[in-house]
Amino acid sequence: MNKEKPLILITNDDGYQAKGIASLTEALKSLGEIVVFAPDTHQSGMSSAFSASVPLRCRLYKQEKDMRYYTCTGTPVDCIKLALDQILERKPDLIVSGINHGSNAGISVIYSGTMGAAIEGCIANIPSFGISLNDFVPDADFSQSARIAYRVAEKILHNGGLPKGVCLNINVPVGEVKGLQVAKQTSGKWVNEYVKSADGAGNDVYWITGNFENWENDNYNSDEWALANGYAAVVPIKIDMTAYDCMSELKEKLLK
């Protein structure tokens, strides 16, 4: 492993064979030494889940100059944890998760395996970001997302990283991107989340579906507004989830 170049760890939640991670790897390879450590199967919606009751397996399946590719039987967070603890000879300079097939804007950041991996990197005090394309088509065009990933990665590597305890959730619209917009997470929730059907025996089964209910359609500082208006949204995410503004009120209500 070349210790002179920045080390970039790449993962995703769509699995190591997904088009998005291939596009991301190709885009970032000129920035340093690359280690891809990705789930061997689709792991969407796993958030920060990790494997507590089963052992993990990983294998090196390809190696090139300054590039290694591994698959892992676990979740995206398992991939980050295992790579940092057992596989890598040195601490990465950057962790990138993606490119995800589908948006992780708004409340989806809570459920996202893509962002679970980025948050895990942030917990390890490594500059990290997740990047997603707002397109669920398997053969989606990731070229613009890849260029944005390169731009952000280059800036992070050359400008001293990110603030401690902060990672980035980047979402890219379909079509021509007007630019980047630093934004807030849109307030809203998923509704009509399941559709009922029947299995072969006539028993009820439920499939995840739904649509996002946006509670602030006109907020031009939100990530959903940015996406709807042709901008890639960059949302800073904190790993410290303390609601500091409520602490005094809770002391009054609970401790007196």
Secondary structure, 3 states (H helix, E strand, C coil): CCCCCCEEEEECCCCCCCHHHHHHHHHHHHHCEEEEEEECCCCCCCCCCCCCCCCCCEEEEEEECCEEEEEECCCHHHHHHHHHHHHCCCCCCEEEEEEEECCCCCCHHHHCHHHHHHHHHHHCCCCEEEEEECCCCCCCCCHHHHHHHHHHHHHHHHCCCCCCCEEEEEEECCCCCCEEEECECCCEEEECCEEEEECCCCCEEEEECCEEEECCCCCCCEHHHHHHCCEEEEEEEECCCCCHHHHHHHHHHHCC
